[in-house]
Structures are given as structure tokens and as C-alpha cells.
Amino acid sequence: MRVLVIGAGLSGLAAACHLLGDGHEVTVLEREDQVGGRAGVLLQDGYTFDTGPVVMTMPDLLARTVAAAGSNLADLLTLERLDPGYRTVHSDGTELRVRADMADLRAEIAAVCGPSQAAGFDAFLGWLETLHETEFAPFIDTNYNSLLDLLAQPRAAARLLRLGAFGTLDGAVRRFFTDPRLHKVFSFQALYAGVSPRQARALLAVIAYMDTVRGVWFPRGGMHAIPRALAEAVTRAGGMIALEQSVTGLERDAGGAVRGVRLADGSALSADAVVCTLDLPVAYERLLRDLTPPRTATRGAYSPSCVVWHVGVRGALRPEVAHHNIHFGADWNGAFTALIRDRRLMPDPSRLVTIPSLSDATLAPAQGHSLYVLEPVPHLDADLDWRDEGPRMRDRLLGFLDTSGYPSDIVTEHLVTPLDWAASGLARGTPFALAHTFRQSGPLRPSNVDRRVPGLVFAGSGTQPGVGIPMVLVSGRLAAQRVAEYAVRRTSRAVPV
């Protein structure tokens, strides 16, 4: 079949790899002048900034994706496991490094938090391993057609119940640790999913498994090297990538099935199936105006957004600084209450400072560094005017860099607020899509197909399985699987009985 993929982001390129592996003719249409989508790159005054995700985990999923298109990941990309994966800085001044080797991490916990907490880590590690083994293949790396599909894995579901996976994430972590610093280190990942650790299901500890056990990785050349590698796999396999091609509509037949797309220049391209990676509400708004979107996509709970400050600085780093640095505020629960329930700025914010030039010196000039400074903020439903709040946020972040020991001699900078995320096509101005509440996860998350439009398949963080590089890579594979199912149905209808 001829398949068009709308969007050359991670999910679209992953879908293209799997579609090519299945023998389809594939063209990827990208509105920008480079691949990557959200995982883009900004080159400014000699500094290189990754504009999208900066935490890479589960490289085996990336290897699986390019292998589907006949490529070897090592031929396309050089990955380094970061050690530590994170440097965590706590409000009492203590630091804990999430080391790459589990024995080293255990020793770090013992030294900072005490031997009893290290013993708890042993049990926690075993629980994480079992949780991932039970959860990933049956419930994440799979397509759902209905809630009844959960019954197809009764043993796995029962095992998750015994593991306490349907309790709260905060409660699960507290079963193993009494030190509040470790509660933060092993539950902050809930923020990726848009929920408080006190409200998140313990199922989301699978993200802590990805970060901690499987490790945090960094590609030479920066995170934008990942979509470049995927694009190379696509073209090597015979796929086409057309840049600066904006899709403005879908061509559909009398029965509603897709027959191609319309482009901004007025031309049309025919196709037997289309994979769409636009943020789900935006896809319905721009391409499916005649259809009512899934209720969750338009009226569901969305994750908080973030401000990202890209800063090119001059000056040396302190020796304790790591590639990823998380600075935790003291009022942990109050921060989530403000951010998610009250839609206010965190009164005592936690922040991420990523310094990719520490791992790859080519990303900044000599005696300089590229900094990515992130603070979670409410999405655009909040009563905040980012035209006014943006400059104030920038000044607060500058003060934070200065007091936290980072170079603050600024050469170049670029601030990204929720208004910018919205302008790039992200609903509610958040790059984290729908929150992973219990009612918006698994089969309850918007499906990657709409039965009213045969041949149209969705991929990306707004659909199943969800947010993050591993999940969107999986979403690409699941989209390709949907196209394969559709091809079978088309063939069966074409064969006379």
C-alpha cells in the first residue's frame, strides 16, 4: 500500500520505519525545513540547543525501530550512557547522584541517606524489574480496541494487582523508603505524565525503571541526532521525506475512508492509508472539522506545560555539575497542588538544568556551554499572561542560575513559553499532551484509530500509549500495526466470496 505519514517527528519517523519493514511505499510529509518535529534543534551564535525532549531512555526501542527498516543503530548513532543519569540537589543542600551502575547507586544511597535506605533500594529494584516485566509488553506495547482487551491478559493483570500497581505512586515508593529525598528521586517522573505522585498510579513507576535501571543516554551531536538517525533509516529503506510540505486537509471517499491529503499549495497526494502525528485535538481541528473529536481529546485533563530557557553562557562549570541536574524545591506536595489543581506557578519550584555541551563539547564554543533550563508551569487554561510573565520568569531563572552555581555570563538566549508551544501546534500550550490519569491511560486514552475514517491512523503522545521518547517510538510501531490490519481488511473486501 501507499502510505503517507504527516509529520517527521519521532513518532512519524518510527511509523515510517515499521511501515517500510512491512513492505509499504512510504512518504513522510513535514511542514518544517528539518526533520524532528518537537525534537528539533536551534543553532544560535555558535551554540546548539535541543528544542524538544532532552532525556533519552530505552535505546533498545530505538534500535528495534531502525532494525524494522533494515538498519543497525550503531551505524546511525553513537550513544553514551550518562553516569550519573541525574544529579539531584535537595533543599537542605544535600546531593544524590543517580548512578548508572546499580551497585554504585546503592552505595550512593547508603552514603547520603543511610544503610536502611540502601536496603530498601534492593527491594525497590526488584519490584521495579518485576513491574516492568509484567506491564510493558502486555499493556504498553500493544494496541487496544476496547476495555475488554484488558481481559486478554488476566494473569498479568492479577500480577500487577499483587504488585500494588493500581495504588498510588507515592504510596508505592514510601513502602521502600522513609527518606523524603528518595521519595522525590523515584517519583518525580510522574510530572512527565502530568500527575502528582500522590494521584498517579504506581504503574507509572515504569518510567523510574526506564530512567534508573535502563539508564539515561545521550547521542553524540545532541538529541536532534535521534530524528536524523531515524530519517536516515527511512531513506536507506527506500522511503521518501518531503520537507516544507504542509498538509491542510484529508481526501476521503464517499464512505469516509482516506484517499490522500491536500497540501498548502493546493495540490493533492493520493494514498491508501495516512498516519497523522499532529497533536490529537489539532488534528481534528485542522483535518477533520466535520467530525466530533473524542471527548477526552478536547475535554480531558491536560498535563502542565513548561518554560524552557535556552542559554548560551561563557564560563567554567563547577566540578560537581552533571549533564542533567534536578533542583528540588522544599514544598514538594505544595508544588504539585499549585501546578495541577490550582493552575498557579509553583511557589517553591523544582527545575531541571541540562548541559549537553558537558558531554559533547561541539555543542558550544570554547569556554562556553549550552544550557537548557526547564521549569514546569500551568498550561494555557491558567490565568497567566505569558507576554508579561515570560520576562519575569526569565529574570527569576537567571537569579536561580547565579545562586545555584552555574555560569550566568549570557552570550545568547531563547525563551520558550506555553504560548510558543501552542503556536507550534500543541493543544493547551503543553508539550506533554493529555495527563496520564487512570481514566486517560491504556485503553481509556484516545485510540489511534477513528472508525469513522478508515485508513487513518494516529501516532504521537496524545494517543496510545502516551508521552515520552519510548512511548512515542512505540506509538509509531502500533500505528504501523494498525495499517497492516487495515490492509488485510481491504484485501478481504476486494476478494469475491
Sequence and secondary structure as in RCSB ss.txt:
>XXXX:A:sequence
MRVLVIGAGLSGLAAACHLLGDGHEVTVLEREDQVGGRAGVLLQDGYTFDTGPVVMTMPDLLARTVAAAGSNLAD
LLTLERLDPGYRTVHSDGTELRVRADMADLRAEIAAVCGPSQAAGFDAFLGWLETLHETEFAPFIDTNYNSLLDL
LAQPRAAARLLRLGAFGTLDGAVRRFFTDPRLHKVFSFQALYAGVSPRQARALLAVIAYMDTVRGVWFPRGGMHA
IPRALAEAVTRAGGMIALEQSVTGLERDAGGAVRGVRLADGSALSADAVVCTLDLPVAYERLLRDLTPPRTATRG
AYSPSCVVWHVGVRGALRPEVAHHNIHFGADWNGAFTALIRDRRLMPDPSRLVTIPSLSDATLAPAQGHSLYVLE
PVPHLDADLDWRDEGPRMRDRLLGFLDTSGYPSDIVTEHLVTPLDWAASGLARGTPFALAHTFRQSGPLRPSNVD
RRVPGLVFAGSGTQPGVGIPMVLVSGRLAAQRVAEYAVRRTSRAVPV
>XXXX:A:secstr
 EEEEE  BHHHHHHHHHHHHTT EEEEE SSSSSBTTS EEEETTEEEE S   EE HHHHHHHHHHTT  HHH
H  EEE SSSEEEE TTS EEEE SSHHHHHHHHHHHH HHHHHHHHHHHHHHHHHHHHHIIIIISS  SSGGGG
GG HHHHHHHHHHTTTSBHHHHHHTT   HHHHHHTTGGGGGGTS TTTSBGGGHHHHHHHHTS EEEETT TTH
HHHHHHHHHHHTT EEE S  EEEEEE TTS EEEEEETTS EEE SEEEE S HHHHHHHH TTS   HHHHHS
 B  EEEEEEEEEES   TT  SEEEE  S HHHHHIIIIIS    SS  EEEE GGGT GGGS TTEEEEEEEE
EE  TTSS  HHHHHHHHHHHHHHHHHHTT   EEEEEEEE HHHHHHTT GGG TT B   GGGSGGGS  SB 
TTSTTEEE STTSSS SSHHHHHHHHHHHHHHHHHHHHHHHHHHS  
